[in-house]
Amino acid sequence: MKKFDEAIKVYQEQISLYPKNVNGYFNISVVCNLLEDKKKSLFYLDAGLKELSNNYLLLYSKGKTYLKYRDYVLALKFLLKCEKIKSSNNKD
C-alpha cells in the first residue's frame, strides 16, 4: 500500500507542475483503479478532461473504468466518444 501512496503523491505533483500533460492524470487513475477506488479514478480523469477536453486516452480510460465497475451505459458513452474522435482524426 505504501508504494501506491508514494505513486499517487508523485502523480499529484506531476499534475501540479504539468497540468496540460495527460500522463499524470492517466497514471494516477490507473493506480486508483488498482486500489479499487472508482471515485478517485474518475475524479482524476475528470480533472484531466477539464484541462485536456476530448483527450482520447482520458476518455478511453474513463470508459474502461466504468466498464471495470460494470456501469455499461456510461462505459459505452465514453468508448463511443473515443471512436468518434478517432474517426474524425483519421479523416485528415
C-alpha atoms as a printed R data frame, in Angstrom:
   type eleno elety resid chain resno       x      y       z
1  ATOM     1    CA   MET     A     1   0.000  0.000   0.000
2  ATOM     2    CA   LYS     A     2   2.877  2.353   0.766
3  ATOM     3    CA   LYS     A     3   4.158  2.147  -2.828
4  ATOM     4    CA   PHE     A     4   0.720  3.096  -4.149
5  ATOM     5    CA   ASP     A     5   0.577  6.076  -1.786
6  ATOM     6    CA   GLU     A     6   4.009  7.190  -2.983
7  ATOM     7    CA   ALA     A     7   2.955  6.801  -6.606
8  ATOM     8    CA   ILE     A     8  -0.162  8.892  -6.018
9  ATOM     9    CA   LYS     A     9   1.937 11.675  -4.462
10 ATOM    10    CA   VAL     A    10   4.332 11.631  -7.421
11 ATOM    11    CA   TYR     A    11   1.491 11.827  -9.944
12 ATOM    12    CA   GLN     A    12  -0.249 14.582  -7.970
13 ATOM    13    CA   GLU     A    13   2.986 16.571  -8.112
14 ATOM    14    CA   GLN     A    14   3.281 15.872 -11.839
15 ATOM    15    CA   ILE     A    15  -0.256 17.170 -12.378
16 ATOM    16    CA   SER     A    16   0.536 20.313 -10.353
17 ATOM    17    CA   LEU     A    17   3.657 21.012 -12.379
18 ATOM    18    CA   TYR     A    18   2.303 19.973 -15.789
19 ATOM    19    CA   PRO     A    19  -1.498 20.330 -15.825
20 ATOM    20    CA   LYS     A    20  -1.645 20.018 -19.629
21 ATOM    21    CA   ASN     A    21   0.227 16.694 -19.674
22 ATOM    22    CA   VAL     A    22  -2.041 13.652 -19.952
23 ATOM    23    CA   ASN     A    23   0.377 11.214 -18.287
24 ATOM    24    CA   GLY     A    24  -0.170 12.327 -14.694
25 ATOM    25    CA   TYR     A    25  -3.952 12.040 -14.931
26 ATOM    26    CA   PHE     A    26  -3.808  8.704 -16.722
27 ATOM    27    CA   ASN     A    27  -1.245  7.157 -14.376
28 ATOM    28    CA   ILE     A    28  -2.946  8.275 -11.173
29 ATOM    29    CA   SER     A    29  -6.258  6.873 -12.423
30 ATOM    30    CA   VAL     A    30  -4.566  3.521 -13.092
31 ATOM    31    CA   VAL     A    31  -3.219  3.446  -9.521
32 ATOM    32    CA   CYS     A    32  -6.647  4.346  -8.130
33 ATOM    33    CA   ASN     A    33  -8.225  1.529 -10.155
34 ATOM    34    CA   LEU     A    34  -5.630 -0.895  -8.814
35 ATOM    35    CA   LEU     A    35  -6.708  0.203  -5.345
36 ATOM    36    CA   GLU     A    36 -10.347 -0.364  -6.373
37 ATOM    37    CA   ASP     A    37 -11.094  3.337  -5.814
38 ATOM    38    CA   LYS     A    38 -13.510  4.157  -8.631
39 ATOM    39    CA   LYS     A    39 -14.433  7.542  -7.204
40 ATOM    40    CA   LYS     A    40 -10.825  8.792  -7.117
41 ATOM    41    CA   SER     A    41 -10.034  7.341 -10.518
42 ATOM    42    CA   LEU     A    42 -12.972  9.167 -12.071
43 ATOM    43    CA   PHE     A    43 -12.082 12.337 -10.166
44 ATOM    44    CA   TYR     A    44  -8.620 12.446 -11.751
45 ATOM    45    CA   LEU     A    45  -9.902 11.512 -15.198
46 ATOM    46    CA   ASP     A    46 -12.470 14.323 -14.972
47 ATOM    47    CA   ALA     A    47  -9.781 16.748 -13.804
48 ATOM    48    CA   GLY     A    48  -7.671 15.759 -16.792
49 ATOM    49    CA   LEU     A    49 -10.584 16.201 -19.171
50 ATOM    50    CA   LYS     A    50 -11.136 19.721 -17.798
51 ATOM    51    CA   GLU     A    51  -7.581 20.563 -18.840
52 ATOM    52    CA   LEU     A    52  -7.488 18.409 -21.975
53 ATOM    53    CA   SER     A    53 -11.032 18.165 -23.275
54 ATOM    54    CA   ASN     A    54 -11.645 15.364 -25.747
55 ATOM    55    CA   ASN     A    55  -8.325 13.709 -24.972
56 ATOM    56    CA   TYR     A    56  -8.622 10.238 -26.448
57 ATOM    57    CA   LEU     A    57  -6.589  8.462 -23.750
58 ATOM    58    CA   LEU     A    58  -8.520 10.020 -20.864
59 ATOM    59    CA   LEU     A    59 -11.892  9.332 -22.474
60 ATOM    60    CA   TYR     A    60 -10.886  5.754 -23.211
61 ATOM    61    CA   SER     A    61  -9.648  5.297 -19.637
62 ATOM    62    CA   LYS     A    62 -12.898  6.716 -18.297
63 ATOM    63    CA   GLY     A    63 -14.861  4.272 -20.431
64 ATOM    64    CA   LYS     A    64 -12.689  1.365 -19.277
65 ATOM    65    CA   THR     A    65 -13.093  2.456 -15.650
66 ATOM    66    CA   TYR     A    66 -16.869  2.391 -15.978
67 ATOM    67    CA   LEU     A    67 -16.588 -0.997 -17.688
68 ATOM    68    CA   LYS     A    68 -14.437 -2.353 -14.838
69 ATOM    69    CA   TYR     A    69 -17.118 -1.381 -12.352
70 ATOM    70    CA   ARG     A    70 -19.918 -2.730 -14.590
71 ATOM    71    CA   ASP     A    71 -21.555  0.585 -15.422
72 ATOM    72    CA   TYR     A    72 -22.118 -0.437 -19.017
73 ATOM    73    CA   VAL     A    73 -24.222  2.542 -20.095
74 ATOM    74    CA   LEU     A    74 -21.568  5.089 -19.131
75 ATOM    75    CA   ALA     A    75 -18.783  2.830 -20.407
76 ATOM    76    CA   LEU     A    76 -20.440  2.737 -23.819
77 ATOM    77    CA   LYS     A    77 -20.964  6.509 -23.790
78 ATOM    78    CA   PHE     A    78 -17.260  7.251 -23.327
79 ATOM    79    CA   LEU     A    79 -15.970  4.472 -25.560
80 ATOM    80    CA   LEU     A    80 -18.255  5.652 -28.396
81 ATOM    81    CA   LYS     A    81 -16.991  9.195 -27.876
82 ATOM    82    CA   CYS     A    82 -13.453  7.827 -28.317
83 ATOM    83    CA   GLU     A    83 -14.439  6.121 -31.539
84 ATOM    84    CA   LYS     A    84 -15.968  9.358 -32.824
85 ATOM    85    CA   ILE     A    85 -12.762 11.280 -32.036
86 ATOM    86    CA   LYS     A    86 -10.634  8.558 -33.606
87 ATOM    87    CA   SER     A    87 -12.766  8.568 -36.756
88 ATOM    88    CA   SER     A    88 -12.644 12.366 -37.085
89 ATOM    89    CA   ASN     A    89  -8.845 12.357 -36.635
90 ATOM    90    CA   ASN     A    90  -8.412  9.772 -39.374
91 ATOM    91    CA   LYS     A    91 -10.277 11.906 -41.943
92 ATOM    92    CA   ASP     A    92  -7.352 14.308 -42.280
